[in-house]
Amino acid sequence: MSTLNRTNLTNIKNNFQNKTGAELHSQGTHRSFRTTAVMAAAIACCLTVTAFAANYFADGAIIQALTGQRVEYGHTIDDEGNELYTITFDASNIVEPAETRDGRIYFTLDGSDTDITDYCAEDAYYSYEHTADDGNRHVILVGGTPDDISWAEFIWDENGTSVGGAGLHYNNFIKPTWAELAYEAYGLEH
């Protein structure tokens, strides 16, 4: 688990965005898909909520994603009167919502083992929605091909306010076309 404040998060984002995959690889930062996905998800998740965290999470909140990530938001004022916002992200329990078997993509998060291959492509995605007991609406999207699947989870509260999500998990540093289309369809920032 790690705790990030807004300044640290901005520095991480800027450093990460200013490097190409080749530069990251040459610096010895090449990671497996899962490790890269966890890092990208942590950054994406935190960046997704930073813009409204000051207002929406002033009293703190805990968001539990269906895919296992947990985000805790905090707000304090230090001795000098500075407002400090913290985001604690735990990605130690990630559950992949889909898997590939025999050249097919199966949605497995809900236990249904549904074949979603025909819904997925480089420019198409499968959408699963669930309303949790806390009233939060979770949307899990899976797109790509059996050789290159990727996914994202987004969460809205009972008032329809986006409260973040598990970010976008994909194999390289280029957002998939299906994700661009999904962000637009759900009114999310790119």
C-alpha positions as CSV (number, residue, x, y, z in Angstrom):
1,M,0.0,0.0,0.0
2,S,1.2,3.5,-0.7
3,T,-0.1,6.9,0.2
4,L,0.1,9.8,-2.3
5,N,-0.6,13.4,-2.0
6,R,-1.6,15.7,-4.8
7,T,2.0,17.0,-5.4
8,N,3.5,13.5,-5.5
9,L,0.8,12.3,-7.7
10,T,1.3,15.1,-10.2
11,N,5.1,14.4,-10.2
12,I,4.5,10.7,-10.9
13,K,2.0,11.5,-13.6
14,N,4.4,13.9,-15.4
15,N,7.4,11.6,-15.1
16,F,5.4,8.6,-16.4
17,Q,3.7,10.5,-19.2
18,N,6.9,12.0,-20.5
19,K,8.5,8.6,-21.2
20,T,7.9,6.2,-24.0
21,G,7.8,2.4,-23.5
22,A,11.2,2.1,-25.0
23,E,12.6,4.7,-22.5
24,L,11.1,2.9,-19.6
25,H,12.4,-0.4,-20.8
26,S,15.9,1.0,-21.3
27,Q,15.9,2.3,-17.8
28,G,15.3,-1.2,-16.4
29,T,11.7,-0.5,-15.7
30,H,10.3,-3.2,-18.0
31,R,7.6,-5.0,-16.1
32,S,5.3,-7.9,-16.7
33,F,1.8,-7.1,-17.9
34,R,0.3,-7.5,-14.5
35,T,2.9,-5.3,-12.8
36,T,2.6,-2.6,-15.4
37,A,-1.2,-2.9,-15.3
38,V,-1.2,-2.5,-11.5
39,M,1.1,0.6,-11.7
40,A,-1.0,2.1,-14.5
41,A,-4.2,1.3,-12.6
42,A,-2.9,3.0,-9.4
43,I,-1.9,6.1,-11.3
44,A,-5.1,6.2,-13.4
45,C,-7.4,5.5,-10.5
46,C,-5.8,8.3,-8.4
47,L,-5.7,10.7,-11.3
48,T,-9.4,10.0,-12.1
49,V,-10.5,11.3,-8.7
50,T,-8.0,14.0,-7.9
51,A,-10.0,16.7,-9.6
52,F,-13.0,16.4,-7.3
53,A,-11.4,14.8,-4.2
54,A,-11.1,18.2,-2.5
55,N,-14.9,18.6,-2.5
56,Y,-16.4,15.1,-2.6
57,F,-14.0,13.4,-0.2
58,A,-13.4,16.1,2.3
59,D,-14.5,13.9,5.1
60,G,-12.8,10.8,3.7
61,A,-14.3,7.8,1.9
62,I,-13.4,4.3,1.0
63,I,-14.2,2.9,-2.5
64,Q,-14.0,-0.8,-3.0
65,A,-13.9,-1.9,-6.7
66,L,-15.4,-5.2,-7.7
67,T,-12.1,-6.1,-9.3
68,G,-10.4,-6.0,-5.9
69,Q,-8.7,-2.6,-5.7
70,R,-9.5,-0.4,-2.7
71,V,-9.0,3.3,-2.5
72,E,-9.2,5.4,0.7
73,Y,-9.4,9.2,0.6
74,G,-8.3,11.4,3.4
75,H,-8.3,15.1,4.2
76,T,-6.4,16.8,7.0
77,I,-5.1,20.3,7.8
78,D,-1.5,20.5,9.0
79,D,-0.2,22.8,11.7
80,E,0.4,25.6,9.2
81,G,-3.1,25.5,7.9
82,N,-2.3,23.7,4.7
83,E,-4.9,21.2,3.4
84,L,-3.5,17.8,2.7
85,Y,-5.4,15.2,0.6
86,T,-4.2,11.6,0.7
87,I,-5.1,8.7,-1.5
88,T,-4.2,5.3,-0.3
89,F,-4.4,2.7,-3.0
90,D,-4.3,-1.1,-2.4
91,A,-4.0,-3.3,-5.5
92,S,-2.9,-6.4,-3.7
93,N,-6.1,-8.2,-4.3
94,I,-6.8,-7.6,-8.0
95,V,-9.2,-10.0,-9.7
96,E,-9.1,-10.1,-13.4
97,P,-12.7,-9.8,-14.7
98,A,-12.0,-11.8,-17.8
99,E,-9.7,-14.5,-19.1
100,T,-8.8,-16.1,-22.4
101,R,-9.2,-19.8,-23.0
102,D,-9.0,-21.7,-26.3
103,G,-8.9,-18.4,-28.3
104,R,-12.1,-17.1,-26.6
105,I,-12.7,-14.3,-24.0
106,Y,-14.8,-15.2,-21.0
107,F,-16.2,-12.8,-18.4
108,T,-15.6,-14.5,-15.1
109,L,-15.9,-11.8,-12.4
110,D,-19.5,-12.6,-11.6
111,G,-19.0,-16.4,-11.7
112,S,-21.0,-16.7,-15.0
113,D,-18.1,-17.7,-17.2
114,T,-19.9,-15.9,-20.1
115,D,-18.3,-16.1,-23.5
116,I,-18.0,-12.4,-24.5
117,T,-15.6,-12.8,-27.5
118,D,-18.2,-11.6,-30.0
119,Y,-18.6,-8.3,-28.1
120,C,-14.9,-7.6,-28.0
121,A,-12.5,-6.2,-30.6
122,E,-9.9,-3.5,-31.0
123,D,-12.8,-1.1,-31.4
124,A,-15.5,-2.8,-29.3
125,Y,-16.1,-3.8,-25.7
126,Y,-18.3,-5.8,-23.4
127,S,-20.0,-3.9,-20.6
128,Y,-21.1,-5.4,-17.2
129,E,-22.9,-3.2,-14.7
130,H,-23.6,-3.9,-11.0
131,T,-25.1,-1.8,-8.2
132,A,-23.4,-2.6,-4.9
133,D,-25.0,-2.7,-1.5
134,D,-23.5,0.8,-0.8
135,G,-25.5,2.2,-3.8
136,N,-22.4,2.6,-6.0
137,R,-22.8,1.7,-9.6
138,H,-19.9,-0.3,-11.0
139,V,-19.3,-0.6,-14.7
140,I,-16.7,-3.1,-15.9
141,L,-15.6,-2.9,-19.5
142,V,-13.6,-5.6,-21.3
143,G,-12.3,-5.1,-24.8
144,G,-9.6,-6.1,-27.3
145,T,-8.9,-9.5,-28.8
146,P,-8.1,-12.9,-27.3
147,D,-4.4,-12.2,-27.9
148,D,-4.7,-8.7,-26.3
149,I,-7.5,-8.2,-23.8
150,S,-7.8,-5.2,-21.6
151,W,-10.3,-3.9,-19.1
152,A,-11.4,-1.0,-16.9
153,E,-13.8,-0.4,-14.0
154,F,-15.5,2.8,-13.2
155,I,-17.7,3.7,-10.3
156,W,-20.5,6.2,-9.7
157,D,-22.2,6.9,-6.4
158,E,-26.0,6.8,-6.0
159,N,-26.2,10.4,-7.1
160,G,-24.5,9.6,-10.4
161,T,-21.2,11.3,-9.5
162,S,-18.1,9.6,-10.7
163,V,-16.1,8.4,-7.7
164,G,-13.2,6.9,-9.7
165,G,-12.6,3.3,-10.4
166,A,-9.9,0.7,-11.0
167,G,-8.6,2.5,-14.0
168,L,-7.6,1.0,-17.3
169,H,-5.6,-2.2,-17.5
170,Y,-3.8,-2.8,-20.8
171,N,-0.6,-4.2,-22.3
172,N,1.2,-1.1,-23.5
173,F,1.3,2.6,-23.1
174,I,-1.2,3.3,-25.8
175,K,-4.9,3.5,-24.8
176,P,-6.9,1.0,-26.8
177,T,-9.4,2.3,-29.4
178,W,-12.2,0.5,-27.5
179,A,-11.3,2.4,-24.4
180,E,-11.4,5.7,-26.1
181,L,-14.9,4.9,-27.4
182,A,-16.0,3.7,-23.9
183,Y,-14.7,6.8,-22.2
184,E,-16.7,8.9,-24.7
185,A,-19.8,6.7,-24.3
186,Y,-19.7,7.0,-20.5
187,G,-18.8,10.7,-20.4
188,L,-15.4,10.1,-18.8
189,E,-12.3,12.2,-19.1
190,H,-9.7,10.9,-21.5
